[in-house]
């Protein structure tokens, strides 16, 4: 083993809708939209690039106040009953996907992208003869 890694994951299965969170739905691109996009790009001889945002779910801002207990093995012995207030979303939270989508959507709209009318996961930006999808 060269390097050990660990992730702190919230126990989202213990969250209750209406108490711990209000909205968890995040839109997902439909397969038909991806096919239409790729067909359009091929027809226009466009170059298609793909990217991945590492730790995306850790970047979303939370709408609610969320508290988590101290992780096993890392409990503060002086304050064993203290909890952590999260500033950002965390893996395992029911609302983490929605928080990420909201943040990404807000950023793209602030950069002059417009949201697709048929699929809310498709963002388009046009400059003269160029388009970014």
C-alpha positions in Angstrom: 0.0 0.0 0.0 1.5 3.3 -1.1 -1.1 5.7 0.3 -4.2 5.4 2.4 -7.3 7.5 1.6 -10.5 8.1 3.5 -13.7 10.1 3.0 -16.0 11.5 5.7 -19.5 10.4 4.7 -22.7 11.6 6.4 -25.3 9.1 7.4 -27.9 10.4 5.0 -30.1 7.4 5.4 -31.0 8.8 8.8 -32.2 12.1 7.4 -35.9 12.7 7.3 -37.5 14.9 4.5 -39.1 18.0 5.9 -37.0 17.8 9.1 -33.4 17.5 7.9 -33.9 18.7 4.3 -36.5 20.1 2.0 -35.4 19.2 -1.5 -33.0 16.5 -2.7 -34.0 16.2 -6.4 -31.3 17.1 -8.9 -32.0 16.8 -12.6 -30.1 14.2 -14.6 -29.5 14.4 -18.3 -31.7 12.0 -20.2 -30.1 9.6 -22.6 -32.1 11.0 -25.5 -30.6 14.5 -24.8 -27.1 13.1 -24.9 -27.7 11.3 -28.2 -29.2 14.4 -29.8 -26.3 16.5 -28.5 -23.8 14.0 -30.0 -25.6 13.8 -33.3 -25.8 17.6 -33.5 -22.0 17.9 -32.7 -21.2 15.2 -35.3 -23.4 17.0 -37.9 -21.6 20.3 -37.3 -18.2 18.7 -37.1 -17.7 20.0 -33.6 -15.0 18.8 -31.2 -16.5 17.4 -28.0 -14.7 17.7 -24.8 -15.7 16.0 -21.5 -14.7 16.9 -18.0 -15.1 15.7 -14.5 -15.3 17.9 -11.4 -13.6 16.0 -8.6 -15.3 16.2 -5.2 -18.3 18.0 -6.8 -20.7 17.1 -4.0 -18.4 18.8 -1.5 -18.7 22.2 -3.2 -22.5 22.7 -2.9 -23.9 25.3 -0.5 -26.5 24.0 1.9 -29.9 25.7 2.2 -30.5 24.2 5.7 -28.4 24.1 8.8 -26.9 20.6 9.0 -25.2 19.1 12.0 -23.3 15.8 12.1 -21.9 13.9 15.0 -18.2 13.4 15.5 -16.8 10.5 13.4 -15.9 7.3 15.2 -12.2 7.3 16.1 -12.1 11.2 16.0 -14.3 12.0 19.0 -13.0 14.9 21.1 -12.5 13.4 24.5 -13.0 16.7 26.2 -16.3 17.3 24.3 -17.7 13.9 23.3 -21.3 15.3 22.8 -20.4 18.1 20.5 -21.5 18.1 16.9 -20.2 19.7 13.7 -22.1 22.3 11.8 -21.5 21.8 8.1 -20.6 24.8 5.9 -20.8 22.9 2.7 -22.4 19.6 1.5 -20.9 16.3 2.4 -20.9 12.9 0.7 -24.0 10.9 1.9 -26.3 13.9 2.5 -29.6 13.6 0.6 -29.4 17.2 -0.5 -25.8 17.0 -1.8 -26.6 16.4 -5.5 -29.2 19.2 -5.5 -26.7 21.6 -3.8 -24.1 20.8 -6.5 -26.5 21.3 -9.3 -27.7 24.6 -7.9 -24.2 25.9 -7.5 -23.1 24.8 -11.0 -26.3 26.2 -12.6 -25.8 29.6 -10.9 -22.2 29.7 -12.0 -23.0 28.9 -15.7 -25.9 31.4 -15.8 -23.6 34.1 -14.4 -21.2 33.3 -17.3 -23.9 34.1 -19.9 -25.0 30.5 -20.5 -28.7 29.9 -20.9 -30.5 26.9 -19.6 -32.0 24.5 -22.3 -35.8 24.7 -22.6 -36.2 21.0 -23.1 -33.5 19.7 -20.8 -32.5 21.8 -17.7 -29.1 20.0 -17.7 -28.1 21.4 -21.1 -26.5 24.9 -20.9 -25.7 26.9 -24.1 -23.6 29.9 -24.7 -23.3 31.5 -28.1 -20.6 34.0 -29.2 -20.9 35.2 -32.8 -20.4 32.0 -34.8 -19.3 29.9 -31.9 -21.3 27.8 -29.5 -20.5 26.1 -26.2 -23.0 23.4 -25.1 
